[in-house]
Amino acid sequence: MQRNRGPWAVALIAVAALCASCQQAESPRPVDPGTPAVSPSPTSPTPSPSPPIEAPTTQIDVGGHRVEAPEGTRAEAQDDGTVALTVPVSGPGALGFSLDTPADVVSGRLAGDGIWLTRPLAVTPSGSRNAPFETEGNGFAVTPPEGATGLTLLAGTALVVESEWESSTRMFVYPSLLARSLATGDPMGATALAPDVMAEVIAAHPDRKDRLSTPSALNQLACHLVGAPEKESWNLETERPDKGLVGFMVDRCN
């Protein structure tokens, strides 16, 4: 009987497309010399000025890092150290945040030196959706869509809660809520996150670095991030031959 791959098939197609895009560059389009250039209209209307960014006023401790968020932000610590932030939206305009480290965008996610944040989600009457954001220096500004009543995001410093050897060659990795949330629904971002997760695992087991610092172990970990972020543990078979990420995806990370 044929196995129902469901979301695995979707993730595999996305990863295969990612691999193909890395190998092929789009050919430049020829320029038609007979096409006249179009000058911008001198009567174009001047855009209205954007509402000012609301400055952060609430200080929150996230694993020893300071996060400043808009007034009224609620912070709820989870059992694994991840912090859930809920931010009220009272009107138009961007909401300002700041970190105690330069803010950057890594694979579509917010990150600093030792701290990660999920993409901000806007709460609207029709459901939650990604809210656009921009970074500058230590700060970032989130622009909620029209009709949004709040923002939600996770922040934390740990991608791994625990990792343990079941045998001399098999390891169980228990990811944090933060790592699961960073990986879910984004194969490209999940793949890019794998080296950071593996770095935490190796730091906890420096005596086994030779077994973990292999393409096979890293591809198995990336496979779990892409195809099974919700699993209780991500199991790594360190003696398994490397199949590449797509190969492990086909065999469900085995």
Disulfide bonds with the S-S distance in Angstrom:
Cys223-Cys253 2.12
